[in-house]
Amino acid sequence: DLGGNEKFYFENEAVCMIFNAGELTLVEYGNSEILSVVRTELLNPHLVSVRLNERQTADAEDNKKMAYLVDLKTVCVVDLVFNRQLAMISHTAKVDWLELNETSGKLLFRDKQLKLHLYDLTSHKMTTILSYCSYVQWVPQSDVVVAQSRNTLCVWYNIEMPQQVTTFPLKGDVVDLQRHDGKTE
């Protein structure tokens, strides 16, 4: 008995998120078993990133990971297959956005000071890659990052080298990123 206070979110393509009494429960679509339950103070589906077997090769093992906020300044990344913590990232400022890349090897997160950070889950290294970040997104089906800082569009074609960024002057604000037929707009 959950008490009737559950909030269900179906926006994620892979899982249903259920928030109730400080807990987040994940249920993978097509599977009636609970995938994971974690404690979190924040009941916001936009501060949770779940990646389930995206962009995998045929011989790859299950790759199911989640990044979420434990509290306003702490990001936790967990392996949902082995039910273990991969990283606990304590930050100095409140985090207002986060997202794993499709292969779950990298985490982008932005803080309330509008600084964009990249965390490598293999090396456990964090790098601040942009200040005044008003928009950021991973390009679908790639490890390319697109972000906006004031009147500049920033593109990281090789996120393994975060210091190598390509910039373009920009008027206005980026509001969305779409990829169709191998083309990104």
SEVEX-981853 format. One record per residue: x, y, z of N, C-alpha, C in turn. Coordinates in steps of 0.1 Angstrom, whole numbers, padded with zeros to 4 digits, always signed. Example, Ala and Ser with C-alpha at 12.3 -4.5 7.8 and 13.67 -1.06 7.14 Angstrom:
+0132-0057+0078+0123-0045+0078+0132-0033+0078
+0128-0022+0071+0137-0011+0071+0129+0000+0079
***
This chain:
+0008-0012+0000+0000+0000+0000+0009+0012+0000
+0008+0020-0010+0016+0032-0012+0009+0045-0006
-0003+0044-0003-0010+0056+0003-0017+0065-0006
-0016+0063-0019-0023+0072-0029-0016+0085-0032
-0004+0087-0027+0003+0100-0030+0013+0099-0041
+0013+0088-0048+0023+0086-0059+0021+0095-0070
+0032+0099-0076+0032+0107-0088+0039+0099-0099
+0032+0097-0110+0037+0089-0121+0041+0098-0133
+0053+0095-0138+0058+0102-0150+0062+0093-0161
+0056+0095-0172+0057+0086-0184+0065+0092-0195
+0071+0104-0193+0078+0111-0204+0091+0104-0209
+0097+0096-0200+0110+0089-0203+0106+0077-0213
+0114+0075-0223+0111+0065-0233+0113+0051-0228
+0121+0049-0218+0125+0036-0213+0118+0032-0200
+0115+0041-0191+0110+0037-0178+0098+0047-0174
+0090+0041-0165+0080+0050-0158+0087+0053-0145
+0086+0066-0141+0092+0071-0128+0080+0073-0119
+0081+0067-0107+0071+0069-0097+0077+0075-0084
+0072+0087-0081+0077+0094-0069+0067+0092-0058
+0072+0088-0046+0063+0087-0034+0072+0087-0021
+0068+0096-0013+0074+0097+0001+0089+0097+0001
+0096+0105-0008+0110+0106-0008+0117+0095-0015
+0110+0087-0022+0116+0076-0030+0112+0077-0045
+0122+0073-0053+0119+0072-0067+0120+0058-0071
+0109+0053-0078+0109+0039-0082+0109+0039-0097
+0117+0031-0104+0117+0029-0118+0112+0016-0122
+0103+0016-0132+0097+0004-0138+0100+0005-0153
+0107-0005-0158+0111-0005-0172+0098-0009-0180
+0095-0002-0191+0084-0005-0199+0086-0019-0205
+0075-0027-0205+0076-0041-0210+0080-0051-0199
+0083-0046-0187+0088-0055-0177+0080-0051-0164
+0074-0061-0158+0065-0058-0146+0073-0057-0133
+0086-0060-0134+0095-0060-0122+0100-0045-0119
+0102-0042-0107+0108-0029-0104+0123-0029-0107
+0127-0019-0115+0141-0019-0119+0150-0013-0108
+0145-0003-0101+0153+0003-0090+0144+0012-0081
+0149+0013-0069+0142+0022-0059+0154+0030-0053
+0153+0043-0053+0164+0051-0046+0157+0062-0038
+0164+0067-0028+0159+0078-0020+0164+0091-0026
+0155+0101-0027+0159+0114-0032+0149+0124-0025
+0155+0136-0023+0147+0147-0017+0140+0154-0028
+0144+0152-0041+0138+0160-0052+0129+0152-0061
+0117+0156-0062+0107+0148-0070+0105+0156-0083
+0116+0155-0091+0115+0162-0104+0121+0153-0115
+0113+0148-0124+0118+0139-0134+0129+0145-0143
+0130+0158-0143+0140+0165-0152+0154+0165-0145
+0154+0160-0133+0167+0159-0126+0171+0145-0124
+0166+0136-0133+0169+0122-0134+0172+0119-0148
+0183+0111-0150+0187+0107-0164+0188+0092-0163
+0180+0085-0171+0180+0070-0172+0184+0066-0186
+0194+0057-0187+0198+0052-0200+0198+0037-0199
+0190+0031-0208+0189+0016-0209+0193+0011-0222
+0204+0005-0223+0209-0002-0235+0208+0006-0248
+0212+0019-0247+0212+0028-0259+0225+0027-0267
+0224+0028-0280+0236+0027-0288+0246+0016-0285
+0241+0004-0284+0249-0007-0281+0252-0015-0293
+0264-0022-0292+0267-0032-0303+0260-0045-0299
+0259-0054-0309+0252-0067-0307+0258-0075-0296
+0271-0075-0294+0277-0083-0284+0279-0076-0270
+0274-0064-0269+0275-0057-0256+0266-0063-0245
+0271-0061-0233+0263-0066-0221+0253-0055-0218
+0244-0058-0209+0233-0049-0205+0240-0036-0199
+0235-0025-0204+0240-0012-0199+0229-0003-0195
+0226-0004-0182+0214+0003-0176+0220+0012-0165
+0219+0025-0167+0224+0034-0157+0215+0045-0154
+0216+0051-0142+0208+0063-0138+0216+0073-0131
+0214+0086-0134+0220+0097-0126+0208+0104-0121
+0209+0108-0108+0199+0115-0101+0205+0124-0090
+0197+0133-0085+0201+0141-0074+0197+0135-0061
+0206+0133-0052+0203+0128-0038+0198+0140-0030
+0204+0151-0032+0199+0164-0027+0203+0175-0037
+0201+0187-0033+0203+0198-0043+0217+0200-0049
+0227+0194-0042+0241+0196-0046+0249+0183-0048
+0242+0171-0047+0248+0158-0048+0242+0150-0059
+0250+0146-0069+0246+0137-0080+0251+0123-0077
+0242+0114-0079+0246+0100-0077+0244+0093-0091
+0253+0084-0095+0252+0076-0107+0252+0062-0102
+0242+0054-0107+0241+0040-0103+0240+0031-0115
+0246+0019-0114+0244+0008-0123+0232+0000-0119
+0222+0000-0128+0209-0006-0125+0210-0021-0127
+0219-0026-0134+0221-0041-0137+0226-0047-0124
+0237-0041-0119+0244-0047-0107+0240-0041-0094
+0231-0031-0095+0226-0024-0083+0237-0019-0074
+0246-0011-0081+0257-0005-0073+0260+0009-0077
+0265+0016-0068+0268+0031-0070+0281+0032-0078
+0281+0040-0089+0293+0042-0097+0300+0055-0093
+0292+0065-0089+0298+0078-0085+0288+0086-0076
+0295+0093-0067+0287+0102-0058+0295+0116-0060
+0288+0125-0066+0295+0138-0069+0290+0149-0061
+0297+0154-0051+0293+0165-0043+0298+0178-0050
+0289+0187-0051+0291+0200-0058+0289+0211-0048
+0295+0223-0052+0294+0234-0043+0282+0243-0045
+0276+0241-0057+0264+0249-0060+0252+0239-0063
+0240+0245-0063+0228+0236-0066+0228+0232-0081
+0225+0220-0083+0224+0215-0097+0210+0216-0102
+0209+0222-0114+0195+0224-0120+0193+0216-0133
+0202+0208-0138+0200+0200-0150+0211+0190-0150
+0208+0178-0154+0218+0167-0156+0213+0157-0167
+0223+0151-0174+0220+0141-0184+0232+0132-0187
+0230+0119-0186+0240+0110-0191+0240+0109-0206
+0252+0106-0212+0252+0104-0226+0246+0090-0229
+0243+0087-0241+0236+0074-0244+0243+0062-0240
+0256+0062-0240+0264+0050-0236+0267+0050-0221
+0263+0061-0214+0264+0062-0200+0278+0063-0194
+0288+0068-0203+0301+0069-0198+0305+0083-0194
+0296+0093-0198+0298+0107-0194+0285+0113-0189
+0287+0122-0179+0276+0129-0173+0278+0144-0175
+0268+0151-0181+0268+0165-0181+0259+0170-0170
+0263+0181-0163+0254+0187-0154+0257+0202-0153
+0246+0210-0151+0247+0224-0150+0243+0228-0136
+0249+0238-0130+0246+0243-0117+0238+0257-0118
+0233+0261-0107+0225+0274-0107+0234+0286-0110
+0247+0284-0110+0256+0295-0114+0258+0295-0129
+0251+0286-0136+0251+0284-0150+0264+0279-0156
+0272+0272-0147+0284+0265-0152+0281+0251-0156
+0286+0247-0167+0284+0234-0173+0296+0225-0170
+0293+0213-0164+0304+0204-0159+0302+0191-0167
+0314+0185-0170+0315+0172-0176+0321+0163-0166
+0315+0151-0163+0320+0141-0154+0323+0128-0162
+0335+0123-0161+0338+0111-0168+0337+0099-0158
+0328+0090-0161+0325+0079-0151+0337+0069-0151
+0345+0069-0161+0356+0059-0161+0368+0065-0153
+0372+0077-0155+0383+0083-0148+0379+0090-0135
+0366+0093-0133+0361+0100-0122+0366+0114-0122
+0369+0120-0133+0374+0133-0135+0362+0143-0138
+0362+0154-0132+0352+0165-0135+0359+0177-0141
+0353+0182-0151+0358+0193-0158+0347+0204-0161
+0350+0216-0157+0340+0227-0161+0343+0231-0175
+0333+0229-0184+0336+0232-0198+0329+0244-0203
+0320+0251-0195+0314+0263-0200+0308+0271-0189
+0309+0284-0190+0303+0293-0180+0291+0300-0187
+0282+0305-0180+0270+0312-0185+0262+0303-0195
+0260+0290-0192+0254+0281-0200+0238+0282-0199
+0232+0286-0209+0217+0288-0209+0210+0276-0215
+0217+0268-0223+0211+0257-0230+0222+0246-0232
+0219+0233-0231+0228+0223-0233+0220+0210-0237
+0226+0202-0246+0220+0189-0249+0230+0180-0256
+0230+0167-0253+0237+0158-0261+0230+0157-0274
+0237+0156-0285+0231+0153-0298+0227+0139-0299
+0215+0136-0302+0210+0122-0303+0219+0113-0312
+0221+0101-0308+0229+0091-0316+0244+0095-0317
+0249+0103-0308+0263+0107-0309+0268+0111-0295
+0280+0114-0294+0286+0119-0281+0290+0134-0283
+0283+0141-0292+0285+0155-0295+0276+0163-0285
+0282+0174-0280+0275+0183-0271+0273+0196-0277
+0261+0202-0276+0258+0215-0281+0253+0223-0269
+0259+0235-0268+0255+0244-0256+0255+0258-0261
+0248+0267-0254+0248+0281-0256+0253+0288-0244
+0262+0298-0247+0267+0307-0237+0266+0321-0242
+0256+0328-0237+0253+0342-0242+0251+0342-0257
+0259+0349-0265+0257+0349-0279+0266+0340-0287
+0269+0329-0281+0278+0319-0287+0273+0305-0286
+0273+0298-0297+0269+0284-0298+0282+0276-0297
+0283+0267-0288+0295+0259-0285+0292+0245-0289
+0301+0238-0296+0299+0224-0300+0312+0217-0297
+0310+0206-0290+0321+0197-0287+0319+0185-0296
+0327+0184-0306+0326+0172-0315+0333+0160-0310
+0343+0162-0301+0350+0151-0295+0350+0154-0280
+0340+0149-0272+0339+0152-0258+0350+0146-0250
+0358+0137-0256+0370+0132-0249+0381+0143-0248
+0379+0153-0256+0388+0165-0255+0380+0177-0252
+0375+0179-0240+0366+0190-0237+0372+0204-0239
+0385+0205-0239+0391+0218-0242+0390+0222-0256
+0387+0213-0265+0386+0215-0279+0371+0218-0283
+0367+0230-0283+0353+0234-0285+0353+0243-0298
+0343+0241-0306+0341+0249-0318+0330+0259-0315
+0332+0272-0318+0322+0282-0314+0317+0289-0327
+0304+0293-0326+0298+0300-0336+0290+0312-0330
+0291+0324-0337+0283+0335-0332+0268+0332-0333
+0260+0337-0324+0246+0333-0324+0237+0345-0320
+0226+0347-0327+0216+0357-0323+0204+0349-0319
+0199+0353-0307+0187+0346-0302+0191+0335-0292
+0182+0326-0289+0184+0316-0280+0181+0302-0286
+0189+0292-0284+0186+0279-0288+0175+0273-0279
+0165+0267-0285+0154+0262-0277+0152+0247-0279
+0158+0241-0290+0156+0227-0293+0167+0222-0302
+0170+0209-0302+0180+0203-0311+0173+0191-0317
+0173+0189-0330+0167+0178-0336+0177+0171-0346
+0176+0158-0347+0184+0150-0356+0175+0142-0364
+0177+0143-0378+0169+0135-0387+0178+0132-0399
+0177+0119-0403+0185+0114-0414+0200+0118-0413
+0206+0117-0401+0220+0119-0399+0223+0134-0399
+0214+0143-0399+0216+0157-0399+0211+0163-0386
+0218+0172-0380+0214+0178-0368+0211+0193-0370
+0199+0197-0365+0195+0211-0367+0191+0217-0354
***
